[in-house]
């Protein structure tokens, strides 16, 4: 499919549950000659959540302060983009007076540094913050990567940065699936595309062709060789992404059967069953879990959802205090 003349540069956002394979998909899309997705950053959501502190961006000094916040702090991981901080800061300071424009300028600069026309970002956390991304980039296109929840849970439990335990991991996948399902129905096929991780691994070309058609781009065969970019696009410190440096391995699917305990499998099937079946995953047929384990899970899940509802409420309050619009300008940034 040829690129649409009407929407040639809509930003692309990859999201999903943590450990669902979003880094692999990021590399596949980054291999496309027109699309650039950077290593996972930490400035889009924090900038939005703290937007009131930057003041009215119609004031040049405030735009300059925002530019320094994005480009000059280790916490934003801007340094991993390989860009000239001063040059990007000047573009932001001289650019349109909205937060979306400032963030878009940064991501677009990364794309331009790779000679690409399409820009975007990848972060699993965006799955619970679609509304915020749409406020910043109303024309965004989302690609949601779905992986068997039991594999996501098993993988999370093996991560050095995951300290929240088994029940939290299960509740995370369930919440992501519920939130993204609502947005899939709300946004429709022009702005939302879903693909299963297992299908992407087993037969990548047809899945990537579908994604390209959705984005309005021609398919590029090099997208099936993401390992060629792993060294430059995946920070070395992320040792948990070491598999991206090798060939695609479909045997990774279903490893939960060996990595989870029988008790854990029983709980997963009980509380995730409907969602798993809806996405084509077979249940183990295990007996019902211990009632005490179910109760513990439900408490953890309720706390997660209450925290999410609180963030939504605080966001509504913050919107009433915004000095101006936050969306990127119609020109893209």
Secondary structure, 3 states (H helix, E strand, C coil): CCCCCCCCCCCEEEEECCCCCHHHHHHHHHCCCCEEECCCCCCHHHHHHCHHHHCCCCCHHHHHHHHHHHHCCHHHCHHHHCCCHHHHHHHHHCCCCCHHHHHHHHHHHHHHHCCCCEEEEECHHHHHCHHHHHHHCCCCEEEEEECCHHHHHHHHHCCCCCCCHHHHHHHHHHHHHHHHHHHHHHHCCCCEEEEEHHHHHHCHHHHHHHHHHHHCCCCCHHHHCCHHHHHHHCCCCCHHHHHHHCCCCHHHCCCHHHHCCHHHHHHHHHHHHHHHHHCCCCCCCCCCCCHHHHHHHHHHHHHHHHHHHHHHHHHHHHHCCCCCCCCCCCCCC
